[in-house]
Amino acid sequence: MRIFLPFAGYGWMDRETEWTELMAIFVALLRAVNVGGTGKLPMADLRAICEEIGFEGVRTYIQSGNVVFRTSWTSEAAKSELEARLHERMGKPVGVIMRDPHSLHEILARNPFPKAAPNQIGVLFLDQATPSDVLDTAKRRTDEEIQLGDREIFIHYPSGMGRSRLHLSAMELGTVRNLNTVAKLTEISADGA
């Protein structure tokens, strides 16, 4: 029998499994992979890397470097090992932003632009607290609306993400996913990876 534990990233476990053997579910968001012709990494290769590390239930979503998996490792340990393996494979550092299903669900619930089309909302995921000077240092801003979160920045692109030339200094530190992608990753991770 499998039991779902709906809190802070924990997923399925067998009834016989000891509590100490619970596996957390994580979503890893890779920076600068398969974007603009750089950082080519087939998702089959990403899945293989994750499975070689020992992650379980590995699933990728679209080509922009999104992977959902289960592990008994901490978020920090999983991130560190995945970054090391990606560096080895790609020959350069590849940043990884980690989230759990609960935090993704919270991001969807806190969407500050509920009337906007989901594909026009970008979420800039960060590893640390959102810098306080983001709005003051924004460059090439036209009609974009920006709202700060704890470790993410919500950006509404009324004219479309592809047309925008907006640059935020925090973009060098994180990675952007549109709200449709965030919703799909939330769904996949809630299914137990």
Order of alpha helices (4+ residues) and beta strands (2+ residues): beta-beta-beta-alpha-beta-beta-alpha-beta-alpha-beta-beta-beta-beta-alpha
